[in-house]
Amino acid sequence: MSLRRLPVLKRNPSSIDTPSPEAQAAIEASLALPVSLARLEISVACLPQRESFRSAVGVRNERRALLVRWVDGAGGWGIGESSCRPDPFFSGEFVDGSVAVLSDHLFPLLPKTGTVADVVSALGRIRGWPFTVACVLDALFDLLRRRGECDVLDRWPAQRLERVPVGISLGLFTSAEAAVARVTRAVGEGYRRVKMKIAPAMDVTTAEAVRAEFPSLAMGFDANGSCDAGDFDLLARLARLRPVSFEQPFAPRRLDLHAELRRRHPRLTICLDESVAALGDLISAHRFGALDELNLKPGRLGGQIEVVRILDYCRRHRIDAWVGGMFETGIGRLANLRVAARLPEALAHDQSPSNRYFERDVVRHPFTMEGDGTTDLRGERPVELDEATLAELTEWSRTLKPE
């Protein structure tokens, strides 16, 4: 998360940006792998949170996790998790809607036998719903890794961290005392960066009190797109607190406002999140001068293939990127951490350990954070499910078989 200023690309607006040969080779090799489908198992598990989390989007007290298990003709399986919320307030995608898309529209398109390319082509007919598409692809790639194949991330030639630096995202606070107390705890636990949620109606003194208490803290702000053109004074006040990044101040489609904020505060690092749901969104924002860095959510991008295209573009154009979380269980958390491990220059990723959120996870060995603020990924392999806990926490399930 450097403070360097990225120049707007000076090029013919009609020029097409092409991926590097290495990224293209990794994608094509993965697309050629043979696959089969015997059944798709869809379930929704409900994990109570340890504490409420408040942001500009709303309050969360539990994680309703949509899970997809892909079972092939040989009895092998892989599992993926959708990162979407239970409501359409963060994006247009939500759990119950995803279930309907999976059951009624997506599953009938999937081939019984073929290649990964055939699956990707079928999924490509679905407009939108990237979290749902990513969930299916993650399950398929998890199956392939369990049978010894390399997925797209494995094939992409990038430096891989064995220890991933961890940051923490904290919700809105009602008092300065509560904010300072919670940040004090986070700093004591070893988090490498503290990100505070903000909103137009917030009490700015909560953030000011944290900065006064921790003058050198790597502190960022995240508005979840809640500000508008009337909030520049609020953002200017927060900018004086020297955040390491300012994440998604304005609505996803308001690149003009992000570019204006960047112009008014040239030393402020503007990070986009909800604005980037595909490579084309990133290219547009970059050429428009609307971002300095990217909070990359793999699920929002529709899965590994688009993730590698995004990572490749960021690397070629020197755009800082890091991986954000959506309260995933250990299933989705591993998918996120594997991407984070390919971003060695990131200060930290919003990938808090499972025990920060949940009393129990649905995997046998939930990810933890070391005292130095990192998660150990040495010897990383597919998750081992805690089938008994998963069954206990599952509130709904359905098995789909091709005709």
Buried (B, 14 or more C-beta within 10 A) or exposed (E): BBEEEBEEBEEEEEEEBEBBEBBBBBBEBBBEBEBBBBBBBBBBBEBEBEEEBBBBBEEBEBBBBBBBBBBBEEEBBBBBBBBBBBBEEBBEBBBBBBBEBBBEEBBEEBBBEBBBBBBBBBBEEBEEBBBBBBBBBBBBBBBBBBEEBBBBBBBBEBEBBEBBBBBBBBBBBEEBEEBBEBBEEBBEBBBBBBBBBBBEEBBBEBBBBBBEBBEEBBBBBBBBBBBEEEBBEBBEEBBEBBBBBBBBBBBBEBBEBBBBBBEEBEEBBBBBBBBBBBBEBBBBBBBBBBBBBBBBBBBBBBBBBBBBBBBBBBBEBEBBBBBBBBBBBBBBBBBBBBBBBBBEEBBBBBBBBBBBBBEBBBBEEBBEBEEEBBBBBEEBEBBEBBEEBBEEBBEBBEEBEBE
